[in-house]
Structures are given as C-alpha cells and as structure tokens.
Amino acid sequence: MIEHARCPYRFLGLVAMWLAVLSVACATDGAPDVVLHGSLQGSDNHSYREVPFDVPAGVNRITVQFEYSGREERTTIDLGLEDPSGFHGQQGLRGWTGGSKQLFTVGAIDATPSFAPGPIQPGRWNLLLGVPNIRASSNSAFTAKIWFGHPGDPAWLPAVLNPPQRKEPGWYRGDLHMHGAHSDGSCPTQSGEGKAPCPLVFTVEDASRRGLDFIALSDHNTVSQANDIRELQPYYDHLLLIPAREITTFQGHANLFGTIEPLDFRIGSKAVPDWNAVLKQAADLHALFSINHPIRPNDETCMGCGWTPAQPVDMHLVQAIEAVNGMDALSPIYSGIPFWEAQLNKGLHLTGIGGSDNHDAKLALPAPGGSTPIGLPTTVVHAEELSMRAILEAIRAGHVFIDVQGRPGRAFDFVASQGGREAEMGDTLAAPRGAAVQVTMHAKGLDGAHAQIIVDGKEYVPTGDLSIHSAEQALSFEWPSDGGRHWMRANVRAADGALLIVGNPVYLNE
C-alpha cells in the first residue's frame, strides 16, 4: 500500500489475498484517487469476486475505469458495483454492466446507464467481478482506476468522463437555452392528438439534425436531465451536451452552465435574500452565469421572466447576458441588446450570447408569440476544442458572435490590431492616443448584407465600404484612438435592416 501525504483521505483495510497491489494517489492532473491491481486464474471461472476499496466522507461521485488482459484467449470479466450496505442492501447493488462497459460513473444525481444514481456513502465499497469465462490455463491481470468527485467540482471532471468531441480549435455552433420533459417542454404525442412532456432525446436529435456542435439543456431549477445526458452523450459523439439549468425566480431568470451541484434559487427567502446570494453560490461552483431575456414582462403574462431584482446586484459576478432570446432581436420592445450594451457602458465585460428558449423539440418553424426552433438563434464560439470546459471558457472570454437566424453557412469574425498586437472579440487592445486601430472582419454566407460598427453603444460610420458583395469577403477600416477606454463591436444587417449577426466587443485601453 502506498499513501500520498497530499491526499485528504486514507485507503483503509486489508485486501483479499488475490488482490496483488493497491495504490492511492491524489486526483491532480486527472490522476485517479485509487488504483487497484489484481489477477484471476482458471480456477476463478464461473465465480464472483469482490474487490474492496474505501470511499472517504465528502465524496459525491465514483468513476471507475476497468481494464483486463486475456481477451485474445476469450477471457471475459463482467463488472458491477456494491455500496457499503452490501448486495442485499436498500440500494446495495448500484449497477451491473456485464462486460459492456469499461468506464462508468455513479453520482448523487446521475449515473452511467445500468448504474443507479444516489447518495455516495463513505465506507467500504466493492467492485463486483463476475467471470463467465477464463480458460483453465489462462491468467488475467486487471487494473481498476477510481476517481472521487466532490461537491463544487465542475461538471467536466473527472476529465476521463468528458473527452473532447473534437480536439482542434475552431468556431463551434450551439444553442444555450432549451427545455424538455424535465421542466415545461412539451411536444405532440405519438398519436398527434395531444401534447406531453417532450423526451430529451427529441431535443438532442433535432439539434444533431440541424448540424449544431453543442447544446445546453437548461430546464427550470433542476438538473435531473443530467442522468439522461449520461445515456445520450456516448451515442451523439458529434454533439456536445452541456448540463445547465434556468434559475427561475420571482425576480428574473438566469442560466447556470457547467455544474449539476445543488443551488438554492429561493430569492426572497431567509436563506437566499437576494440575487447576490445566488451569484455567490454560482461562483463557488465555478459555473458560468448568464442573465436570460432581461427585457421581458414580469407579470401574469410571463411570471418572473424580466430581470427585476429587488436589491442591487453585483454584476461583476455575472459572466454573460442573453442578448438574443428566440426572435426578440426583431423586437424593439423585448430585445436584450440595449440592456447588454448598458452593462458594457458601465465598464463590465459581459459576453452577449443567444438561446432559442425552445419548449417543443418537434417545432420546425417559430410559433407566433411562443417557442422558436432549436438553433434560432445560434451562439457561435471560438474555442480551442469542442469540450465543455473549452466552450464555457471561450464564452467567459467573449470569443462569441450570435447568428440571429441560425443559418449554418454563416460565419463572422472581428479582429482589431495596433502596434503588432491583435485582439479578437472579447479581448482587450491597447491603443494610445493618435494611434490608428486597424479592424478586419471576415464574413461568410452574408452576401447582400452590410456591417454596422458600434462604439460605446452608438453607431460609428467609418470611411470606406462595409457592404458585403460576395459569399466570402474581408472588410476593413481604421479607427482613430483618443487613448480613452472604449468598446467596439459589429453587427451585420440585411439590406432591409434586419439583424443577422451580433458580434461581441473588443475592449480598448481597459
């Protein structure tokens, strides 16, 4: 037995004689907390073996990766998990994969299919091995790597459970706001004669069909959809599923991305007096927080929808604003863009994002006064890879534009440069007084439209033509710096003035 001083727990107890080696390591850089090595022989054929390991207090997830040798000799090892109450305990057998899975997780809220979520009790747990076949002359060595999760861990940990869907940097397209059966999403029933809570698989399938790269499943005040995500994500290996929730209160709504940990949303209660109490919880969870549809009524037509905090809010604890919700960019009344720009003018660096707020996964066209299809609008993110961590980091950094109409062929970027330095959307650029800032934009799939430049919330009209005449085109202009603090971004508008693209700012002299 090897014990590392940095680990906040000890592996206790004796191990069965056939368990050869046990080591414990801290879970840094993705290293497992426990590594078990053992072996099986021909005499173990048609038998069951328990492999014990101890779980310390404060753990809310167990993740196991199991490997063994001898497959070429038809050795087969089935795998299960027992909690401290034993096989016949109330929830003792937490799952059984047979030989179908070599990696699984069991958490308080979600689990790999064939395993049951629930409380993770401290104490002696067992891997349960079944041996349907090992030849009399064969030997099989196995290794079990075990990771322990803890409250407050981001949802992308342990990393072994969340490999990137794609490893290359690029612009990834997604929808950050939608609802299904786990809250108030509904769709036509099989017969078409009524509506019922809409199974999550329909949302995921529609997003996949529309060519999206990621979606966030943001049901109201719940993360029960995380268990469905565990089932669906391995199959949908080109579509990243991000667990989220819409924090739904009497004083506004907000999305919380990248955590499935409990969060008390009861604003106005003794435990949660105001939005700041919620924001501090979110910060402790390393989660991304976005205010949803801020300019909405807060009355019987849309109860709690508008951002109407009763007490001042520390907006430094907010990372994003849903500047475009569904089709509201077309509305001078409900558009969130003026609210977002007002925060930018206060010196806050808040990323503008979009979300469909879809409530019917089978919806093909916008419903008058109601839900919009998945991907309308689309939030397009420049990330180092397609993974939950990278997408959320890129949103936090502001490397984002909003495709208002959600057209897959459209692309846009905005880069400012001065003195050999460059800044993309979300970045900061130093520009001394008298310096000329060179701005370059690339537009694709936007022919017939034109770029509109916004500086500090007001339209800036540069010299030169910002019309887009071809399917793919570069545009550029110079902006004279006065050395002061500013933010600058671009919209793209159709010939009739309709908003097509909403870009995030470059910040100058921050």
N, C-alpha and C positions, 0 to 999 in steps of 0.2 A: 504494500500500500504506500502511495506517495501522497503527501499532503502539502499543498502550497499555502504559504502564510497569507497571501493576498486574498484568498477565498474567505468569504464571510460565513462559512459553514464547514462542517467536517463530515466525511463519509464514515459511518459507524458500522460496527458489527463484523462478524465473520462471514465468509463467503463459502458456499458449498465447495467440496473438495475438487470437483471437476472444473471450477472456475479458476483459471490459471493466474490471471493478472488483473489487478484493478488499479486505476489511477484517477486522480481528481485534479482538475485544472480550472483556473478562473476563466470565465467566459469573456475574454478580451479578444478583440480582432476576430470574432467569430469562433474562437476555440470552444469546444464543448466543456461543460462543467464536470462531466463524469465520462470516463471511457472504460468499458468493460471488455475484457478478452476472455474467451473460453474455447473449449473444444468438445466435439462429440465423436463417438466411435460407433462401430457397427452394433455394439450391444445396446445403443440408445435407440435403435429402430423401434417404431411404434410406441414411443414413450413421450411423456411430457416432463419438462424441466422448468423449474423456477429460477430466475436469475435475479437476485435481490439487489436493490440499491436504495439509499436513503435520501429522502427529499426534505430539505430544511424548511423551517417556517418562512412565510412571506413569499412563497412561490405561487404563481397563478397559471403557469403553463409548463408542460413537459413535452419536449420534442425529442424524438428518437430516430436515429439513422442506423440501420442494421445491415450488415454485410456478412457473407459467409462464403467459404470455399467449397469445392467439391461438386459444383453444378455439372461439370463435364462428366461426372460419374453418376449423375441423376440424384445426387443428394438434394433433399427438399426439407426446408425448415419453415414451419408456419409460426406466426408471431401474434401475441396478444399482450395485454397489459392489465395487471391487477393493482387495485389500490390497497391501502393498509387494512381495509375490512375483509380482505380475502375474497376468494372466488364466489362465495355464497353471501357476501355482504350486501347491504342495500343497493350499493352501486359498485360492488367489488370488481366485477369483470368490466373494465372500462372499454373493452373492444377486442376484436379478433379479426385479423386481416387474412388468415390463411397465409399463402405465400404471395399475395397480390401486391403488397406494398413494402418497400424497404425504408420509407420515410413517412413518419406520421407525427401529428401533434395533438395534444389534448389540453384544452384550456378551460378556463372558467366559463367562457361564453361560446366558444366554437371548438370544433374538433374535425380532424380528417374523417371523411366518411368511413363507416364501420367502427368508429370510436364515438364515445358519448362525452359531450362537454359536461362540466360540473365543477364543484369545488375541488381544489387540489390540497388534500390533507397532508400535513407534514407526517413523516414516519417512513416505515419500510414498505416500499413498492416492489413489485416483481414484474420483470418481463417474463411472459409465459411462452415457452418454446414447445411446439409440437413437431414431432419427427415422423412424417408419414413414410419417408424412405431414406435409408442410408445403408449401403451395402456392408456385408459382414467384414470385409477387408478395408473399408474406407475410413478416413478420418476427415473431419471438417472443423476448420478454425473459424470462429466468428468474432466480430467486433461490434459493439453497440456504443455509439456516441450519443450522449444525452445532454441536452441544453435545458436550463431552467429559466423561465421568464418571470418577471417581477412587475408589480404594479408600476405604471408610469413608463414602461417600455414602449417605444414607437411600434406601430403595427408591422413594420418591415423587419422586425427582429423575432427570432434569430434569422440571420441572412440566409442560412441553408434552406429555409422555407420559402424565401422570396427572391429567387434568382431573376436577373433582368429578362424581360421578354425579348429585348433586343439590346445589344451591347454597344452599338455605335451612336455617336451624337447625331442629333437631327431635330427637326421640327415635328412634334407629335401632336396629334389632333384628338380632342376629347370633349366630354360633356361632364360638368361638375355638379349637376343638380338634377335629381330624379327620385321618383317614389314608386313603390310596388306594394305587394301584399303585406309587407311588414309595417306599413302605415296606411295611407289613404289612397294608394294607387289602385285603380280598378280597370278592367277591360271586358269586352264582350265574352260571355261564356261560350263553351263549345257549341251549344245549340244556336247561339246568336239571339236567344230570346230574353236575355237579361245581362247584368254585369255582375262581376265577382272580383274579390281581391286578386290582383294580377300576379301570377307566379314570377319569381325573379328571372327565371330562365328566358322568359319572353323579352324582358328588358335587355338582357345580355345578348341574346340572339339578334335583336333588332340593331343594337349598337354595332355588332360584328358585321351585319349585312350592310350597314351604312359606311363601313370602312374606317370606323374610329379606332384609335390606338389605345385609349383609356377612357374609363368612366368612373365616376364616384357614386356609390349607392348611398343616398343621403335621406333615409327615412326619418320621420319625426321622432326625436327624443329616444331613439332606440338603435341598437347595433345588433339586434337578433339576426339581421341579414348576413352577418359575418359567417355564420355556420353554413349558409347556402354558398357563400363565396368560396369556402374551403372545397366544396364539391365541384363548383363550376370552373374555378381558375385553371386546374390542370388541363381540362379539355380546351378551353379558349386560350390557347397559348400565343395568339397574336393580339389579344385584347387584355390590357391590364385592368384588373378590378380593384378599385381603391375603397376600403371601408370608410364611411363617413356617416354623419348624422346631421339633420337640420335641428339645431337647438331652437325649439319653438316655445316662445314665451308670450306673455301678455303685452310686452314692450318691444317686440320685434323678433325677427328670425335671423339666424346665422348658421353657416355651415362649419363643421369641425371635421378636418380631414386628417387621416393618418393615425388614428387611435381607436380602440374599442374599449377603452377603460371607462368606468362609470364617471358620469359628470352630473352634478346636481343643477338642474335648469330652473328651479322653482324661484324665479326672481320675485322679490316682494315678501318672501318668507323670512323667518328669523335666521335660517341657515344661509340664505342667499339674498342679502338685502338689495343688491343692485347688479348691473352688468359687470362691474369691475370684479365682483366675486367670481363670476363665471369666467372672465378673462384670465384671472389668476390661476384658476383650475386648469384652463386650457394650456397656459404657459408651462405649468408643471408637467403636463403630458407631452410636451414637445410637439404639439399639434399645430396645424395651420388653421387660422380662424378667419372667416370671411363674412362680412355683413351681407345678408341677402335682401334683394328687392327693397332698398331703403325707402323709396318714394312710393308707398302703397297706402291705401286707406287702412286705418286701424279701427274698424267698426264692424257692424254685423255683416257687411259685405265681404270682409277679409279680416277676420278676428286676429289681432296681434301681428298682422303682416308688416305694417310700416315700422320703421325704426323710430321709436318714440320713447327713449329712455327717460325715466323719471328723475334720475340723478346724472350729473356729469360723468362722462365715460373717458377713461384714459385710452385715447385712440392709439397711443404708442404700443399697446398690447394687441392691436389688430394688424393683420398682415395683408388683407385683401378686401375689395369691395366688389359685389356682383353688379358691375356697371350695366350689364345687359342681361335681363331675365326674359326668356322667351322672345316675344316680339316687341318688347317695350321700347327698344331703340327707335321705333317708328312713332312713339307717342310723346308729344311734348309735355304730357302730364306725368307719366309714370316712369320715364327714363331715369335710370340711376346715374347716368353720366354726370349731370350737374352736381349731384351730391358727392360723387367721387372726386371731381375736379376741385370742389370746395375744400376737401381734405388736403389735396395736393397743394393748394394755395396757402394752407396753414403750415407747410413745411414737412408734411408727413409723406413717407414713401410707401404708398399703399398700391398694390397691384390691382389693376382692373381686370376682372375675369367675367366669364359668361356662363350661363347654365339654362337648360331648357325648362327646368321645373316640370318635367314630364310626369303625368299621372296616369297615362294609358299607353303601355308599350306597343299596342297594336295601332296606334294613331299614325296615319300616313300624312295627313295634312293638318295645319293648325285648326283648332276648334274655336269658333268665334267666342271671344271673351273667356276662353278656358285654356286647356293644356296645349302645348306645342310638341311636335315630334322630337324624339331624341336627336341630339346633334344640332338643334336650332335654338340658339347659336352654338358654334363650336369654339372652344378655347384652344388655341394653338400655342404650344410651349416648346421653347428651345432648350432641350435637356441633354445631358451628357450620355444618357441611355434611357431606355424605356423600363424604368423601375419605379416603384412607389416613392422611394427615397429621392431619386433624381427628379421626378416630376414635381414633387412638393417643394424641393429645394429651388428648382427653377421658377416656380410660381412665386415663392417667397422673394426671389431675386428680381422679379419683374420681367423676366425674359419671355414675354407673352404678348400675343395680339388676339383679338376677338374677331372671328369670321361671323359676322352678324347673320348671314343667310346660310351658313354651314355648307358651303359648296366645296367638295373635296379637292377640286383642281386649283383652288385659290391659295396663294402664298404671298407673304409680305414681310419685309424686314426694313429696319430703320437704324442706320449707324451714323453717329456723329464722330468726327475726328478733328484733332487740333494738336499741332506740335508733335506729331508722330504717335499720338495716343488715340485709341478708339474706344467708343462706348456704344454698346447695343442697348436696346430697350431695357430699362431697369437699372442701367449702370450710371455712374457719375463721371463727369469730364470737367477738368479744369480748363477754363478759357479766360485768360487775362483780358483786361480792358484793351480794346483795339484789335484783338485777335479775330481772325475770321474762322468760324467753325464751319467745316465742310460737312454737309449732310448728304448721305446717299441712301436711296431707297430702291429696293428691288420688288417689283410687282409681277405676279403671275396669275393668269386667268382673270384679269381685271380690265381687259381692253375695253375702251369706250368710257372708262371712269376717269377720275382725276383725284390727285392727292390734295388734302387740306391740312395746313400746318397750324397747330395750336401752341401758343406760348403763354404760359401762365393763365390759361383759360380763355384767351382771346385769339381770334384768328389772325395769323401773320401771313401776309401775302408777299412772298419773295419775288425777285425778278426772275424771269425765265418761265418756261412752260412746264407745268406739272400735270399735263394731260397724259393719259396712258393710251397709246395708239396701237399697241401690238399685244400678242398673247403673253409675252415676257419682255419686260422692259426695265431699264435702270433710269432713275430720276435723281437729280442732284440740285443743290442750291447752297449758297453761302449765307451764314447768319453772323452779323457783326456783334461781337460780345461787348457789353459795357462793364464786364468784370463782376457783375452782381449775381445773386442767386436766382436761378430760373429753372423752369422745367419746360420741356419741348417734346411734343409728340405729333403723330399724324393720324388723320382719318383718311379713308378712301370713300369717295361718294360717286354714285352713278350719275349719268347725265341729267337725270331728273331730280338729283339731290338726295336720293335715298342713301342711307348709310350702309356701307358694305363691310368696311374694316375699321376697327377701333384699335389703335396702337397704344402701347404703354409709353411712358415718358423716358427720355434721357434727362438726367438731372445735371445742371451746370453750376459749378462753383459751390457745391454743398460743403 
